[in-house]
Amino acid sequence: VYARAPEGDDLVDALRAARRDRGLAVLEGFHAVKHAVRFGARLVDLVVADPAGLAALGAALAPDVAPALAALARPVDPALLARALPAAPRTGVVGVAERPAVDARAVLAGAGPAPVVLLEDPRHLGNLGACVRVAAAAGAAGVLTTGDRDPWAPEALRGAAGLHFALPVARVGAPDPGGRPLVALDPAGAPLGPGGLPARAVLAFGTERAGLSPALLARADARVALPMRAGVSSLNLATAVAAALYAGAGTLRG
Ligand SMILES: C[S@@+](CC[C@H](N)C(=O)[O-])C[C@H]1O[C@@H](n2cnc3c(N)ncnc32)[C@H](O)[C@@H]1O
């Protein structure tokens, strides 16, 4: 529960609590707030350290949502944001939204050829957010994660520039492909060519240090690699997701 328009020390406490609240999404920075509102987020608060700066950013970068942002925004002392957040955004724009309910089984059962991105135990929240961002951009059907990291954590929302609101994002207990082809992205797999992934695939990506688990690799219908120059061990997780979606899945082909 987020108090209505908290001020002063109450705002500091409310934002700190909201960052840990699994029912809320704390959006740090103009771009995160912009995308969230554009894709239907319900904001419960929008605080701005620089109202004139928000108006200028809205006019320049997001005229579609600028009136909605202006109507919701309330000015606050920048010192409060500096106290409330580990790294206050340079734009001084911070939103708090309700997280949407996401049904992972419905994501997997959804119609259409778009792939689902499955991240096995991602550790770095900024990296996780970058995966959500490219999945949203490339038209993936959703992003599912396993492991203990919260994919809606503020650091992940920041890495995704708020694009969690553009597609379903959820943590799941087990990596069940729900009847879709399960494709393991693995540097030791068979070389992947352009458009070489099946429609409706669950594309599984491994944890940053160790890669995919033996259990997931054993279960996969195929193991594919993004070809790399000799001597390069692997791609960064989010760049691997980007390359697979754009080159292999071809999600944006007409
Ligand atoms: C940083 S990598 C993990 C590196 C790990 N040592 C390994 O060998 O898989 C994180 C994930 O990105 C994906 N990835 C990175 N480079 C890849 C490549 N060249 N081909 C396919 N997947 C790749 C894999 O899913 C991998 O588990």
PDBQT file of the ligand as one rigid body, heavy atoms in Angstrom, charges set to zero:
ROOT
HETATM    1  C1  LIG A 301      27.284 -14.667 -20.521  1.00  0.00    +0.000 C 
HETATM    2  S1  LIG A 301      26.541 -16.042 -21.273  1.00  0.00    +0.000 S 
HETATM    3  C2  LIG A 301      27.057 -17.392 -20.259  1.00  0.00    +0.000 C 
HETATM    4  C3  LIG A 301      28.391 -17.875 -20.583  1.00  0.00    +0.000 C 
HETATM    5  C4  LIG A 301      28.625 -19.287 -20.123  1.00  0.00    +0.000 C 
HETATM    6  N1  LIG A 301      30.000 -19.437 -19.743  1.00  0.00    +0.000 N 
HETATM    7  C5  LIG A 301      28.278 -20.274 -21.235  1.00  0.00    +0.000 C 
HETATM    8  O1  LIG A 301      29.163 -20.897 -21.784  1.00  0.00    +0.000 OA
HETATM    9  O2  LIG A 301      27.097 -20.403 -21.591  1.00  0.00    +0.000 OA
HETATM   10  C6  LIG A 301      24.852 -15.946 -20.849  1.00  0.00    +0.000 C 
HETATM   11  C7  LIG A 301      23.956 -16.638 -21.830  1.00  0.00    +0.000 C 
HETATM   12  O3  LIG A 301      23.938 -15.909 -23.064  1.00  0.00    +0.000 OA
HETATM   13  C8  LIG A 301      23.710 -16.809 -24.124  1.00  0.00    +0.000 C 
HETATM   14  N2  LIG A 301      24.830 -16.709 -25.048  1.00  0.00    +0.000 N 
HETATM   15  C9  LIG A 301      25.951 -15.959 -24.930  1.00  0.00    +0.000 A 
HETATM   16  N3  LIG A 301      26.737 -16.096 -26.006  1.00  0.00    +0.000 NA
HETATM   17  C10 LIG A 301      26.095 -16.966 -26.824  1.00  0.00    +0.000 A 
HETATM   18  C11 LIG A 301      26.379 -17.519 -28.120  1.00  0.00    +0.000 A 
HETATM   19  N4  LIG A 301      27.482 -17.183 -28.780  1.00  0.00    +0.000 N 
HETATM   20  N5  LIG A 301      25.496 -18.358 -28.650  1.00  0.00    +0.000 NA
HETATM   21  C12 LIG A 301      24.355 -18.690 -28.014  1.00  0.00    +0.000 A 
HETATM   22  N6  LIG A 301      24.020 -18.199 -26.803  1.00  0.00    +0.000 NA
HETATM   23  C13 LIG A 301      24.889 -17.348 -26.223  1.00  0.00    +0.000 A 
HETATM   24  C14 LIG A 301      23.592 -18.190 -23.521  1.00  0.00    +0.000 C 
HETATM   25  O4  LIG A 301      22.247 -18.539 -23.337  1.00  0.00    +0.000 OA
HETATM   26  C15 LIG A 301      24.315 -18.025 -22.220  1.00  0.00    +0.000 C 
HETATM   27  O5  LIG A 301      23.911 -18.994 -21.287  1.00  0.00    +0.000 OA
ENDROOT
TORSDOF 0
